[in-house]
Amino acid sequence: FAAGENDARYILNGLLIQLQNGQGKKRMIRFVATDGHRLALAEGPLEVSKEQDGTPQVGGPTPEQQVIVPKKAILEIKKALEEGGRDGEKAEERERPELSISKNQIFFRKGALILTSRLMEGNYPNYQQVIPVGNDKKVTVHRESLEGGLRRVALLAREKTNAIKFQLEKDQILLSSSNPDIGEANEEIETSFKGEGFATGFNARYLLDVLSAVEGSEATLEFKDALSPCLIQEEGFLSVIMPMRV
């Protein structure tokens, strides 16, 4: 969701896939996407094939490898992964998906389905430098409560920007939006925050996209100050959202 849509910066319309060495002999696969206003990163363990059968294997070329895949190809892979198995087929009986990478193509296989795509050429931005460190203001909130509040307040936000005011106070988040043609909306969300509050602004759709990817019942939002990006993370996933003027 964080990849660009017809962005003039061509490379941002793709997703970065990195193959990395983890602890011990484990390999990790990491997916990164950004459109310059937000960033999403997901990673997990990777099972590397030891046999070369003529198809380029994911673990073959180098210990550390990265490629950029068009967003359209990733969406097709995502669709294939979400499709269920045959009726009556147990989860353990389903064929595991395989990902293979050559010099200029990516191959995805799941059962009888084989999908190929050309890789994108170019240098992906250094995403590591935009992941904030030292965000000492941490706010834990019930994910569904925050999602509901954002959706309601966003109804009256300006359509072009989806801008909402995000005010952090003791034990609560105050969400508000204003549209001169429609009116105003306000919502209070309970939190466990005890520190010094502040007010900032975000694109409500960006926050909703991230919350839809969070698997737990609670979400923790990390801030440094009103002008710094918001960091939301859980095991294997993180997202960064830049603030905006409201």
Legacy VTK file of the C-alpha trace (Angstrom):
# vtk DataFile Version 3.0
C-alpha trace
ASCII
DATASET POLYDATA
POINTS 246 float
0.000 0.000 0.000
2.916 2.381 0.541
4.321 2.100 -2.995
3.821 4.990 -5.403
0.949 5.233 -7.863
2.212 6.555 -11.204
4.844 8.513 -9.305
7.134 10.669 -11.431
9.994 9.064 -9.522
9.715 5.844 -11.508
11.540 3.611 -9.038
9.037 4.397 -6.247
6.326 2.613 -8.257
8.013 -0.671 -7.353
8.787 -2.646 -4.197
12.259 -3.403 -2.964
12.916 -7.061 -2.110
16.052 -7.781 -0.093
17.491 -11.187 0.715
19.615 -11.007 3.830
21.541 -13.209 6.195
19.854 -13.537 9.578
21.185 -15.002 12.799
23.098 -18.232 12.366
22.373 -19.853 9.005
18.925 -18.324 8.638
18.056 -16.170 5.644
15.562 -13.322 5.758
13.385 -11.772 3.073
12.415 -8.121 3.411
9.883 -6.098 1.431
10.072 -2.279 1.405
7.779 0.291 -0.211
7.619 4.087 -0.045
6.026 6.948 -1.953
8.016 9.666 -0.203
5.222 10.420 2.299
5.135 7.041 4.034
7.122 3.838 4.220
6.223 0.236 4.976
8.604 -2.641 5.715
7.814 -6.313 6.294
10.236 -9.184 6.778
10.325 -12.834 7.731
12.409 -16.022 7.549
13.216 -17.489 4.159
13.618 -21.123 3.178
16.335 -21.364 0.525
16.324 -24.202 -1.994
19.530 -26.251 -2.065
18.832 -27.798 -5.444
19.314 -26.054 -8.772
16.806 -27.401 -11.268
17.408 -24.957 -14.074
15.127 -22.316 -12.592
16.963 -19.368 -10.997
16.763 -19.916 -7.246
16.298 -17.239 -4.659
19.423 -18.124 -2.720
21.733 -18.605 -5.667
23.453 -15.421 -6.796
24.890 -13.729 -3.686
24.613 -13.881 0.109
23.052 -10.398 0.055
20.816 -9.500 -2.863
18.189 -6.903 -3.648
15.841 -6.332 -6.567
12.994 -3.940 -7.392
9.709 -5.470 -8.547
6.843 -3.549 -10.226
3.869 -2.972 -7.929
1.498 -4.588 -10.445
3.441 -7.863 -10.258
3.415 -7.787 -6.453
-0.365 -7.262 -6.441
-0.816 -10.319 -8.688
1.387 -12.397 -6.368
-0.596 -11.126 -3.369
-3.844 -12.116 -5.076
-2.511 -15.634 -5.750
-1.377 -16.034 -2.138
-4.788 -14.994 -0.818
-6.663 -17.539 -2.914
-7.595 -20.604 -0.857
-6.701 -24.196 -1.674
-8.980 -26.775 -3.231
-12.136 -27.735 -1.361
-11.379 -30.226 1.380
-7.636 -29.727 1.062
-5.822 -29.419 4.377
-3.423 -26.522 4.935
-0.427 -28.857 5.305
-1.276 -30.506 1.957
-1.143 -27.291 -0.027
1.957 -26.697 -2.096
4.120 -23.965 -0.629
4.733 -20.937 -2.840
8.191 -20.480 -4.362
9.999 -17.304 -5.332
12.971 -17.293 -7.689
15.079 -14.406 -8.921
17.360 -14.137 -11.943
19.391 -11.207 -13.191
16.433 -9.357 -14.707
13.300 -11.360 -13.833
11.340 -12.640 -10.852
9.461 -15.964 -10.916
6.579 -16.885 -8.614
5.122 -20.376 -8.453
2.140 -21.672 -6.491
0.770 -25.038 -7.547
0.038 -24.895 -11.271
0.329 -21.107 -11.381
3.588 -19.569 -12.632
3.961 -15.788 -12.785
6.963 -13.965 -14.202
7.823 -10.279 -14.266
10.724 -8.167 -15.382
12.623 -6.359 -12.660
12.885 -2.577 -12.524
16.237 -0.930 -13.186
17.502 1.823 -10.942
18.665 2.588 -7.418
16.121 2.419 -4.614
16.360 5.261 -2.048
18.169 4.645 1.226
15.042 3.855 3.246
17.004 3.186 6.441
17.707 6.876 6.948
14.006 7.781 7.177
13.188 5.228 9.893
13.176 7.372 13.055
15.171 6.511 16.147
14.677 7.883 19.626
10.901 8.192 19.455
10.300 8.314 23.206
6.576 9.164 23.179
4.765 5.833 22.846
0.992 5.586 22.652
-0.788 2.229 22.889
-4.349 2.218 21.641
-7.023 -0.342 20.753
-6.581 -0.756 17.012
-10.257 -1.041 16.069
-11.169 2.007 18.184
-8.571 4.134 16.407
-9.633 2.807 13.000
-13.268 3.627 13.699
-12.433 7.108 14.939
-10.253 7.871 11.930
-12.923 6.732 9.473
-15.611 8.875 11.084
-13.462 11.995 11.362
-12.099 11.542 7.835
-15.634 11.849 6.423
-15.413 15.603 6.941
-11.754 16.001 5.995
-10.806 17.764 2.782
-11.088 15.159 0.055
-7.787 15.986 -1.631
-5.572 15.701 1.464
-7.605 13.583 3.954
-5.943 15.751 6.590
-6.938 15.228 10.209
-5.620 16.893 13.346
-4.049 14.420 15.747
-3.817 15.816 19.284
-2.174 13.711 21.950
-3.171 14.335 25.565
-3.091 12.417 28.842
-5.042 9.153 28.448
-6.552 10.156 25.123
-6.124 11.044 21.463
-8.288 13.841 20.091
-9.030 13.491 16.387
-10.584 16.357 14.452
-11.170 17.547 10.904
-12.669 20.633 9.343
-14.133 21.358 5.928
-15.544 24.859 5.272
-18.107 23.409 2.861
-19.397 20.674 5.185
-18.530 21.234 8.834
-16.354 19.795 11.610
-15.849 16.392 13.225
-14.287 15.492 16.579
-13.589 12.190 18.271
-11.891 11.074 21.498
-9.951 7.789 21.682
-8.802 6.333 25.014
-5.077 5.545 25.343
-2.497 4.720 27.994
-0.413 7.831 27.245
0.947 9.679 30.313
3.550 12.053 28.886
3.511 15.626 27.613
1.024 16.025 24.797
1.275 17.818 21.458
-0.718 18.304 18.277
0.210 17.291 14.735
-1.521 16.278 11.532
-1.679 13.208 9.294
-3.328 11.900 6.181
-6.085 9.725 7.664
-5.917 7.238 4.784
-2.220 6.639 5.435
-2.920 5.777 9.081
-5.828 3.509 8.116
-3.664 1.642 5.594
-1.080 0.908 8.280
-3.634 -0.134 10.900
-5.200 -2.577 8.432
-1.815 -4.307 8.213
-1.329 -4.534 12.001
-2.312 -8.004 13.186
-2.612 -7.419 16.936
-5.652 -6.027 18.757
-3.548 -3.082 19.925
-1.312 -0.682 18.012
1.588 1.316 19.412
2.327 4.683 17.822
5.746 6.183 18.536
6.522 9.910 18.295
9.389 12.257 19.031
7.629 15.607 18.577
4.967 17.276 16.449
7.252 17.704 13.441
8.729 14.195 13.413
7.329 11.137 11.619
5.132 8.585 13.374
6.487 5.051 13.713
4.130 2.074 14.042
5.670 -1.358 14.429
5.152 -4.917 15.555
7.175 -8.081 15.050
8.171 -8.384 11.397
6.502 -5.129 10.318
6.946 -1.380 10.645
5.627 1.721 8.965
6.650 5.368 8.981
4.202 8.200 8.244
5.305 11.768 7.699
3.281 14.511 9.470
1.457 17.250 7.577
0.175 20.759 8.269
-3.483 20.937 9.264
LINES 1 247
246 0 1 2 3 4 5 6 7 8 9 10 11 12 13 14 15 16 17 18 19 20 21 22 23 24 25 26 27 28 29 30 31 32 33 34 35 36 37 38 39 40 41 42 43 44 45 46 47 48 49 50 51 52 53 54 55 56 57 58 59 60 61 62 63 64 65 66 67 68 69 70 71 72 73 74 75 76 77 78 79 80 81 82 83 84 85 86 87 88 89 90 91 92 93 94 95 96 97 98 99 100 101 102 103 104 105 106 107 108 109 110 111 112 113 114 115 116 117 118 119 120 121 122 123 124 125 126 127 128 129 130 131 132 133 134 135 136 137 138 139 140 141 142 143 144 145 146 147 148 149 150 151 152 153 154 155 156 157 158 159 160 161 162 163 164 165 166 167 168 169 170 171 172 173 174 175 176 177 178 179 180 181 182 183 184 185 186 187 188 189 190 191 192 193 194 195 196 197 198 199 200 201 202 203 204 205 206 207 208 209 210 211 212 213 214 215 216 217 218 219 220 221 222 223 224 225 226 227 228 229 230 231 232 233 234 235 236 237 238 239 240 241 242 243 244 245
